[in-house]
Amino acid sequence: MAPWMSKSSNIAIRIAYGSLAVGILVLALKGFAAWATGSIALFSDALESVVNLVTAIVALVAVRLAARPADAALPYGYHKAEYFSAVVIGVFIALAALLIFREAYIGFFAPRDFRLDPLGITVSIVATAINAAWAWQLIRLGRREHSPALHADGRHLATDVVSTLGVLIGVLLAAATGYRQLDAILAALVGLTILWSGWELVKQSVIGLMDVAVEPKVMTQIREIISANAEGAIEAHDIRTRQAGQMVFIDFHLVVPGTMSVDAAHAICDAIELKLKQAVERAQITIHVEPENKAKHSGIVVV
């Protein structure tokens, strides 16, 4: 671990490496299943695993970059790198969907024979089980570590699990009924599923890039902490928050009596910062101290 890297960042990077290893394994298994059966739907499912592998690589690069400390070029840090990674992931998902639609179109008008190979089907089921377990881990740890890249990767894998189960059921039905076009229809449905997944990822990333505020319940908690720990001050106003990857930025104006010394005002700020950092993980706080003639007496936290 680099000396400037936090414990949380190190955990996120290890998880990202795990995603890369899982992605390679699942791609190999699904590729074999598609080859063994000759199914367009299973081929499409394997193609989605290529996207999963790219997703894992992008997430790894993003969490490593986001872990870098702030510097002169980026004084607020590299935390938003994870939002950009999710946008890149969404683009790759869209490209994969287009390739799948092409294969489905060709397969529908020129149906191909496929084999209900027991080994191929079993391997696909094993790959899906691995994906399901890892998706659950990624979503859980992504939330815990406040990592948009890992959470996005986990959500995409969860979508992959659902679509693969649908494909497997459909392939069995196609083999049982002899309706070969069903294989191509299922491939198209896989494409639609991952296209929707890509849209959701891009949408959430754009919201993050636009400096979205914390959730209302967290904002309420922040206001209560300021109010309870600003004894000696007059009011706090213009409280603003924004999220950037794992970081939460909080800034506000604190009005104090004009006769209060700098040391006393600074002590109040220290007390507020301490409590806020205990309640809000990875919070970076900026407090602008003002004299009492700057009081707004409206839309404020009165202390």
GUVO-286854 format. One record per residue (C-alpha): residue in three letters; x, y, z. Coordinates in pm, whole numbers, plus 50000, padded with zeros to 5 digits. Each point is the difference from the previous one (the first is absolute). Layout:
N
AlaXYZ;...
***
This chain:
303
Met500005000050000;Ala501325034449906;Pro500785022350301;Trp497375025549893;Met497284974049952;Ser497284996650264;Lys498824966650137;Ser496645004849827;Ser501655007249664;Asn502214969450036;Ile496934978350063;Ala498255014349693;Ile503054992749783;Arg500214964050125;Ile496314995449921;Ala500595014249650;Tyr502814974749943;Gly497604972850115;Ser497455011949743;Leu502634997349729;Ala500834964150097;Val496324990350017;Gly499365016849664;Ile502744979849828;Leu498754967250153;Val496335005949913;Leu500865011049644;Ala501934967649946;Leu497144978950136;Lys497285017749800;Gly502144999649686;Phe500294962350033;Ala496244996650055;Ala499265020349685;Trp502494979349796;Ala498694967050133;Thr496345007849923;Gly500265022649695;Ser497215021550151;Ile499775036449892;Ala498415008650335;Leu502884984450193;Phe502455016849763;Ser498335033350083;Asp500274991550368;Ala503734993649953;Leu500345032849812;Glu498495017650301;Ser502734984050210;Val502555017749780;Val498325032350110;Asn500224987950361;Leu503744995249956;Val500415034949854;Thr497855013250286;Ala502314983650255;Ile503085015349833;Val498425034849990;Ala498874997050363;Leu503514989850106;Val501575029949825;Ala497335023050148;Val500384989050362;Arg503795002349977;Leu499765035049856;Ala497345010650251;Ala502294988950284;Arg502685025349904;Pro500395029050242;Ala499115035649904;Asp502795019549834;Ala500615034249844;Ala498234990049678;Leu496944985150174;Pro499855015750348;Tyr496654983250076;Gly501314965449914;Tyr499354973949731;His496774986250148;Lys497825007249696;Ala502094976049789;Glu497594972650105;Tyr497045018349845;Phe501855002949670;Ser500724962750013;Ala496294992350028;Val499345021249690;Val502674980449809;Ile498444967450120;Gly496605011649872;Val501475007249655;Phe501554965249978;Ile496694984750104;Ala498265018649718;Leu502564987649746;Ala499554964150120;Ala496235003649967;Leu500355011449638;Leu502194969949918;Ile497464977050164;Phe497135015649800;Arg501974993449681;Glu500504963150086;Ala496334996750103;Tyr498805015749673;Ile502114976549789;Gly499044970050213;Phe496275007549979;Phe499885001049619;Ala502574972549954;Pro499464976950303;Arg502984979350106;Asp499934965550146;Phe501264997450353;Arg500744970750227;Leu498614995250347;Asp503424989750124;Pro499734989350370;Leu503575010650080;Gly499545033849834;Ile496765006850189;Thr501584989150329;Val503015022449947;Ser497695029449928;Ile498104993450324;Val503284998950196;Ala501105033149843;Thr496665015750094;Ala500334988350361;Ile503485015650021;Asn498675032549855;Ala497075000650245;Ala502264995550302;Trp502465026449885;Ala497255024849902;Trp498594998050353;Gln503465006050145;Leu500685029749771;Ile496695017250077;Arg500464994650375;Leu503625011550009;Gly499445028049748;Arg497385014950232;Arg502144994850308;Glu503085015949843;His497945027249825;Ser501454989849662;Pro497805008349697;Ala502254979649768;Leu499734967950206;His496285004850059;Ala499435005649625;Asp502024968849921;Gly497924979750246;Arg496695012649862;His501054991249647;Leu501024964950108;Ala496644995650174;Thr498255009049673;Asp502244975149822;Val498924972550242;Val496315006449933;Ser500445000849622;Thr502094968050004;Leu497334981550194;Gly497435011549745;Val502234988649715;Leu500534965650152;Ile496274994850049;Gly499335012349647;Val502644977749843;Leu498454969950170;Leu496555010349870;Ala501375005449648;Ala501534965350005;Ala496794984550133;Thr497675017549751;Gly502315000149698;Tyr499295037249945;Arg503535011049909;Gln499135037049963;Leu499455000850377;Asp503784998350040;Ala500395032849804;Ile497085016450183;Leu501654992150332;Ala503245015349875;Ala498145032149915;Leu498455000450347;Val503474997150151;Gly501015030249793;Leu497035020150126;Thr500744990450359;Ile503625011349996;Leu499085031449803;Trp497655009950282;Ser502724991850253;Gly502435022849813;Trp497495028549998;Glu499464997550375;Leu503765000650065;Val500575030649781;Lys497055018150159;Gln501294994350353;Ser503525010649899;Val498825032449842;Ile498125008250321;Gly503214994150196;Leu502045022049766;Met497525028250058;Asp500875001550372;Val496844984450138;Ala499245008350365;Val499874974250278;Glu496734982450076;Pro497395020450194;Lys500414978950315;Val503775005949997;Met499435037249946;Thr497665000550300;Gln502664982650206;Ile502615025649893;Arg497765029150097;Glu499264984550339;Ile503714994550070;Ile500845035949913;Ser497195012850220;Ala500994978150295;Asn503735007849988;Ala500155037149917;Glu499515013850348;Gly501135036250010;Ala499205006549634;Ile496885018249877;Glu498964980649693;Ala501144978449708;His498715006249650;Asp500594990749635;Ile500684963850092;Arg500974981249683;Thr501134964549930;Arg501254980849699;Gln501234964849939;Ala503034990349795;Gly500654962749997;Gln500854989850355;Met500235035850128;Val497275022350141;Phe500685037449994;Ile498205022250253;Asp500255037650013;Phe498075027150183;His500255034850156;Leu500195002850378;Val498985033650151;Val501645008950333;Pro499845031050224;Gly502215028349877;Thr501785001050334;Met500984963249989;Ser503724993049969;Val501464980549708;Asp501084972350241;Ala496464996150136;Ala498444999349652;His502594974649889;Ala499204977850301;Ile496314999549900;Cys500974990149644;Asp502254972150131;Ala497184986150217;Ile497564999949706;Glu502534984149764;Leu500804972350247;Lys496344990350042;Leu499255002249627;Lys502944977449912;Gln498864974850259;Ala496504999149849;Val500745003549629;Glu502684977249858;Arg502725016049788;Ala498665035050053;Gln502015030549900;Ile498715031050177;Thr500445036949922;Ile498635026150245;His499975036949918;Val499835020650321;Glu498085033049981;Pro499205028450244;Glu496475004450135;Asn499065027149747;Lys500084972449734;Ala497174980750163;Lys497164992049759;His497294989750250;Ser498364979149729;Gly500414964449878;Ile502674993550259;Val500934977850291;Val499555021650312;Val502334989150278;
***
